[in-house]
């Protein structure tokens, strides 16, 4: 069977490195060729340029564009009669991209339901709860959990449940008061957190699915009895053996989850992760990935998430990203590597897109005064046709910058160099004129990849002023040569 043929579109500057990367692939399952479409930077080529420059007919089964190319893929496919896809933003990521057989992993699926708790719902008016629930759903929550405060009346419980249901939410009520749980199921709540063998009869009062816990903490026999009683009653249920904080039974609680799955291989299980994310002074993305890895192995299909401490501000989005990444990896029988950068908030797996040697080669080809800023293992690189300087402190580059009194441009370069230094020190990927990617920790605005970038902040204000020492790309934006 013939190998599929891939055609990679590139420009003059990137072609040598693209050839080295493709030639270095070990036994690829595709044939490849490169088309230089006559521009310096192919990522900035428009669809019109591609239609004019790419030879017809295209002798390939798929055409791969640079990830930052804004051309309309559907229009190109219609024009040339073959599929067009975007590759990664950086050439360094191309081997991993191709390892996924020409496309990114499918992160649309998961196998875990997220309960996001409003811990002090009792103290808030209905309108505020509904507004907060909408934000939680946007971050990935499937169920809004109303946390009831102890010894505090919740007179608007029923009204709150009705309002949330009217807004399309699934609702759970989390209370230690059997009376509140009874009111909740009669008001139409979907889940009750939590019932024990002693309070399980409340489940008969409505259709809410109970989450079962031991009547006495750590009493596995009590949880077993509650499970058997729920089965006898013929009702749906979820079991939770309770995750304890570090130094207060954490390891033993993990063992209980393992034992719960061993004893009951077919039941639905919930894990509340807040006792670790909230009660550990550590970035929560790694904690979340680890706990959900355990959930993935044990087929724990429900997660209770809490956000109280400011350092857990992104916890819902982190759990959502982790469950999708782990589902994809499990479906591939693979390690959770190379599926998503959403949880790589502080350090990147591949922080540098180029080596110092490659940067030196590229800098030697530059023939204009526009400043390029990049990072490599040895520091922040600033270069144009006249200079190529490397520093670990952005301020060290100040003496080498000439902006001819252009304060706007000076401000731009200062901001970019500081961003580059932060990226270099953290080990984050840096790309000039693009925000740093902190995953779900600091979400970026969605990009429209069918449109070219607008002029930068300093250029917008200087449309009528000749541009003397700007930033990459070169003076003609696309670098197109006739």
C-alpha positions in Angstrom: 0.0 0.0 0.0 1.4 3.4 -1.0 2.4 5.8 1.7 0.3 9.0 1.9 2.1 12.0 0.3 2.4 15.2 2.4 3.5 18.5 0.9 4.9 21.1 3.3 4.6 24.8 2.4 7.4 27.0 3.6 9.4 30.2 2.9 13.0 30.9 2.3 14.1 31.4 5.9 12.6 28.2 7.3 13.2 25.8 4.4 16.7 24.6 5.4 15.5 23.7 8.9 12.3 22.1 7.7 14.4 19.9 5.4 16.7 18.9 8.2 13.7 18.0 10.5 11.9 16.0 7.8 15.1 14.2 6.7 15.8 13.3 10.3 12.5 11.5 10.9 13.1 7.8 11.4 11.1 5.7 8.9 8.1 8.0 8.5 4.8 6.4 7.4 4.4 9.1 4.7 6.3 10.4 1.7 7.0 14.1 1.8 8.0 17.1 -0.3 8.5 20.8 0.3 7.1 23.7 -1.7 8.8 27.1 -1.2 6.1 29.6 -2.2 8.5 32.5 -2.7 8.2 34.4 0.5 10.5 34.9 3.4 8.0 33.9 6.1 5.4 31.5 4.9 3.4 31.8 8.1 2.5 35.3 6.9 1.4 34.3 3.4 -2.2 35.0 2.5 -4.5 32.6 0.7 -4.2 34.7 -2.4 -0.4 34.3 -2.4 -0.6 30.6 -1.9 -3.1 30.3 -4.8 -0.8 32.3 -7.0 2.5 30.6 -6.1 1.6 27.0 -5.4 2.0 24.9 -8.6 -1.0 23.0 -10.0 -1.8 20.2 -9.9 -0.8 19.5 -6.3 0.9 16.1 -6.3 0.0 15.3 -2.7 -2.7 13.8 -0.5 -2.5 16.6 2.0 -0.8 20.0 2.2 0.6 21.2 5.6 0.7 24.9 6.3 2.7 26.6 9.1 0.6 26.8 12.2 0.5 30.6 12.2 -0.6 30.9 8.5 -4.0 32.6 8.4 -5.2 31.3 5.0 -8.7 29.9 4.7 -8.2 26.1 4.7 -11.6 25.3 3.2 -11.1 27.8 0.3 -7.6 26.4 -0.5 -9.0 22.8 -0.4 -11.8 23.9 -2.8 -9.3 25.6 -5.1 -6.6 22.9 -5.2 -8.8 19.8 -4.7 -6.7 18.4 -1.8 -7.0 18.8 2.0 -5.0 21.6 3.7 -4.2 21.4 7.4 -2.3 23.6 9.8 0.8 22.2 11.4 2.3 23.4 14.7 3.3 27.0 15.3 6.9 26.0 15.7 9.0 23.7 13.5 10.5 22.1 16.7 7.0 20.6 17.3 6.6 19.1 13.9 7.8 15.6 14.7 5.3 15.3 17.5 2.6 16.7 15.3 3.4 14.1 12.6 3.4 11.4 15.2 -0.3 12.0 15.6 -0.7 11.0 11.9 -1.1 14.5 10.6 -3.5 16.0 13.1 -3.9 17.0 16.8 -5.2 14.6 19.4 -8.9 14.4 20.0 -9.6 16.2 23.3 -13.4 16.4 22.9 -14.1 13.3 25.0 -13.8 12.5 28.7 -15.2 10.0 31.2 -15.4 12.0 34.4 -18.3 14.2 35.6 -17.2 17.4 37.3 -19.2 18.6 40.4 -18.1 22.2 41.1 -19.0 23.3 44.6 -20.2 26.8 45.7 -19.0 26.2 49.3 -21.1 29.0 50.9 -24.2 28.9 48.7 -26.4 29.5 51.8 -25.0 33.0 52.2 -25.6 34.2 48.6 -28.8 35.4 46.8 -30.2 33.3 44.0 -29.1 35.7 41.3 -25.4 35.6 42.4 -25.5 31.8 42.5 -26.9 31.5 39.0 -24.2 34.0 37.7 -21.5 32.0 39.4 -22.9 28.7 38.0 -22.7 30.1 34.5 -19.0 30.9 35.0 -18.4 27.4 36.4 -20.1 25.8 33.4 -17.9 27.8 31.0 -14.8 26.5 32.8 -15.9 22.9 32.5 -18.3 22.1 35.3 -21.1 19.5 34.6 -22.9 19.8 37.9 -23.3 22.9 40.2 -22.9 21.7 43.8 -24.6 23.9 46.4 -22.6 23.8 49.6 -24.7 24.4 52.7 -23.2 26.1 55.7 -23.6 24.2 59.0 -26.2 25.5 61.5 -27.2 28.2 59.0 -30.7 28.3 57.5 -31.0 28.1 53.7 -34.5 29.4 53.2 -34.1 30.0 49.4 -32.7 26.5 48.7 -35.8 25.4 46.7 -35.8 28.7 44.8 -32.1 28.3 44.0 -32.5 24.8 42.7 -35.4 25.9 40.5 -33.5 28.8 39.1 -30.4 26.7 38.3 -32.5 24.0 36.6 -34.3 26.7 34.6 -30.8 27.9 33.4 -30.0 24.4 32.2 -27.8 23.3 35.1 -27.6 20.0 36.8 -27.7 20.5 40.5 -26.3 18.7 43.6 -26.8 19.8 47.2 -24.0 19.2 49.7 -25.2 19.2 53.3 -24.7 17.5 56.6 -28.3 18.3 57.5 -30.7 15.5 56.5 -33.5 18.0 56.4 -31.8 20.1 53.7 -31.1 17.0 51.7 -34.7 16.0 52.0 -35.8 19.4 50.8 -33.3 19.3 48.0 -34.5 16.0 46.4 -38.1 17.1 46.7 -37.2 20.4 44.9 -35.7 18.5 42.0 -32.0 18.4 42.7 -30.1 15.8 40.6 -27.7 14.6 43.3 -27.4 14.5 47.1 -24.0 14.8 48.9 -23.9 12.8 51.0 -26.0 10.0 52.4 -25.0 7.1 54.6 -26.5 3.8 55.5 -28.4 5.6 58.2 -29.8 8.4 56.0 -30.3 6.5 52.7 -34.0 6.4 53.0 -34.1 10.1 52.1 -33.4 8.9 48.5 -36.9 7.5 48.4 -38.4 11.1 48.6 -37.3 12.1 45.1 -35.3 11.2 42.1 -31.9 12.7 43.2 -29.0 10.3 42.9 -27.2 9.9 46.3 -23.5 10.0 46.9 -22.8 7.4 49.6 -20.2 7.8 52.3 -19.3 5.9 55.5 -21.5 6.8 58.5 -18.2 7.0 60.4 -15.1 8.3 58.7 -12.8 5.6 57.4 -15.3 2.8 58.2 -15.2 0.8 55.0 -17.8 -1.7 56.3 -20.3 1.1 56.7 -19.8 2.2 53.1 -20.2 -1.4 52.0 -23.5 -1.7 53.8 -24.7 1.6 52.3 -23.9 0.2 48.8 -25.7 -3.0 49.4 -28.7 -1.2 50.8 -28.9 1.1 47.7 -28.7 -2.0 45.4 -31.5 -3.6 47.4 -33.6 -0.4 47.0 -33.0 -0.5 43.3 -31.7 3.1 43.0 -28.8 4.6 41.2 -26.0 5.8 43.5 -22.3 7.0 43.6 -19.9 5.9 46.2 -17.1 8.0 47.8 -14.6 6.6 50.3 -13.3 10.1 51.0 -9.8 11.5 50.1 -7.9 12.8 53.2 -5.3 15.6 53.3 -1.5 14.9 53.4 -0.3 13.8 56.9 -3.9 13.2 57.9 -4.5 9.8 56.2 -3.8 10.7 52.5 -2.0 7.5 51.5 -4.5 5.3 53.4 -7.4 7.1 51.7 -5.9 6.3 48.3 -5.7 2.6 49.3 -9.4 2.8 50.2 -10.3 4.0 46.7 -8.3 1.1 45.2 -10.1 -1.3 47.5 -13.5 0.2 46.8 -12.9 -0.4 43.1 -11.6 -3.9 43.7 -14.7 -4.8 45.8 -17.2 -3.1 43.5 -15.8 -3.2 39.9 -19.0 -1.9 38.3 -20.2 1.0 40.5 -19.9 4.7 40.0 -17.3 6.4 42.3 -16.7 10.0 43.2 -13.4 11.6 44.5 -13.3 15.0 46.1 -10.0 16.5 45.2 -10.2 19.7 47.4 -8.5 18.1 50.4 -5.3 18.1 48.3 -5.7 21.1 46.0 -7.0 23.4 48.7 -4.8 22.2 51.6 -1.4 22.0 49.9 0.7 25.0 49.1 1.7 23.9 45.6 0.5 24.7 42.1 -2.6 22.8 41.5 -2.1 21.7 37.9 0.4 19.0 38.8 -1.7 17.8 41.8 -4.8 17.6 39.6 -3.0 15.7 36.9 -1.7 13.1 39.4 -5.1 12.7 41.2 -7.0 12.3 37.9 -4.4 9.8 36.7 -5.4 7.7 39.7 -9.0 8.3 38.8 -8.3 7.2 35.3 -6.7 4.0 36.4 -9.5 3.2 38.8 -12.3 4.3 36.5 -13.5 6.9 39.0 -16.0 8.8 37.0 -17.1 11.7 39.3 -15.0 14.6 40.7 -16.0 17.0 43.4 -14.0 20.3 43.0 -13.7 23.1 45.5 -12.3 26.6 45.0 -11.8 28.6 48.1 -8.0 29.4 48.3 -6.9 32.0 45.7 -4.2 29.6 44.5 -6.9 27.2 43.2 -8.5 29.9 40.9 -8.2 27.7 37.8 -9.1 24.4 39.4 -12.2 23.7 37.4 -10.4 24.3 34.1 -7.5 22.2 35.2 -9.7 19.3 36.1 -11.4 19.7 32.7 -8.1 19.7 30.8 -6.8 16.8 32.8 -9.8 14.5 32.3 -9.7 15.1 28.5 -5.9 14.5 28.2 -6.1 11.4 30.3 -9.0 10.0 28.4 -7.2 10.4 25.1 -4.0 8.9 26.5 -5.9 5.9 28.0 -7.7 5.4 24.7 -4.3 5.2 22.9 -2.9 3.0 25.7 -0.3 5.7 26.0 1.5 7.8 28.5 -0.1 11.3 29.0 2.6 13.0 27.0 2.2 15.1 23.9 -1.6 15.5 24.1 -2.1 18.9 25.6 -0.1 21.9 27.1 -3.0 23.0 29.2 -1.5 21.9 32.5 2.1 23.0 31.6 1.6 26.3 33.3 5.1 27.1 34.6 7.5 25.1 32.5 7.2 23.8 28.9 8.4 20.4 27.7 10.2 22.0 24.8 10.9 25.6 25.9 13.1 26.5 23.0 12.1 26.3 19.3 15.7 26.7 18.0 19.2 26.1 19.1 21.8 28.9 19.5 23.6 27.6 16.4 20.4 27.7 14.3 19.7 31.2 15.5 23.2 32.3 14.5 22.5 30.8 11.0 19.2 32.7 10.7 20.7 35.9 11.9 23.4 35.8 9.3 20.7 35.8 6.6 18.9 38.9 7.8 19.3 41.9 5.5 17.0 44.5 7.2 17.1 46.5 10.4 14.0 45.0 12.0 14.7 43.6 15.4 14.0 39.9 15.9 13.7 38.5 19.5 14.0 34.8 20.3 15.1 32.6 23.1 17.4 29.6 23.2 19.2 27.7 25.9 21.9 30.4 26.2 19.5 33.3 26.8 17.5 36.0 25.0 18.6 36.7 21.4 18.2 40.2 19.8 19.3 40.5 16.2 18.9 42.3 12.9 21.3 42.9 10.0 23.7 44.9 12.2 23.8 43.1 15.5 23.3 39.7 17.2 23.4 40.0 21.0 22.6 37.4 23.6 21.8 38.1 27.3 20.1 36.6 30.3 18.9 40.0 31.6 16.8 42.2 29.2 18.5 45.3 30.6 21.8 44.1 29.2 20.5 44.6 25.7 19.6 48.3 26.2 23.0 49.7 24.9 22.5 47.7 21.6 19.1 49.1 20.7 18.7 52.0 18.3 15.2 53.4 17.8 16.0 56.9 16.6 14.0 58.6 19.4 10.9 56.5 18.7 9.5 56.1 22.2 6.6 53.8 21.1 9.0 51.4 19.5 11.3 51.6 22.5 8.3 50.7 24.8 7.5 47.8 22.5 11.0 46.4 22.5 11.2 46.8 26.3 8.0 44.9 26.8 8.9 42.1 24.4 12.4 41.7 25.8 11.0 41.5 29.4 8.5 38.9 28.2 11.3 36.9 26.6 13.4 37.1 29.7 10.5 35.8 31.8 9.9 32.9 29.4 13.7 32.1 29.3 13.9 32.0 33.1 10.8 29.9 33.5 11.5 27.6 30.6 8.5 28.7 28.7 8.2 28.9 24.9 8.6 32.5 23.6 7.3 33.8 20.3 7.6 37.5 19.4 4.3 39.4 19.3 2.5 36.5 20.9 1.4 36.1 24.6 3.1 33.6 26.7 1.2 30.3 27.1 0.4 29.5 30.7 -2.1 26.9 29.8 -5.4 27.1 31.6 -3.7 29.0 34.3 -4.0 32.2 32.3 -6.3 31.5 29.3 -5.6 33.4 26.1 -8.1 34.9 23.8 -9.2 32.6 21.0 -7.4 33.4 17.7 -9.0 33.6 14.3 -6.5 31.6 12.2 -8.1 32.7 8.9 -7.0 36.4 9.4 -3.6 38.0 9.4 -2.5 39.7 12.6 -3.3 43.4 12.9 -0.5 45.9 13.3 1.1 45.9 16.7 0.3 48.6 19.3 3.1 50.9 18.3 2.5 50.6 14.6 -1.2 51.4 14.8 -0.3 54.8 16.0 2.4 55.4 13.4 0.7 54.6 10.1 1.8 57.9 8.6 5.3 57.7 9.9 8.1 55.9 8.0 9.0 52.7 9.8 12.8 52.8 10.4 13.8 50.1 12.8 10.7 47.9 13.4 10.2 44.3 14.3 10.1 41.2 12.3 8.7 40.5 9.7 10.6 42.6 7.1 9.4 45.9 5.6 6.9 44.2 3.2 5.1 42.3 6.0 4.9 39.0 4.2 8.4 39.3 2.8 7.0 38.3 -0.6 9.4 38.5 -3.5 8.3 39.0 -7.0 
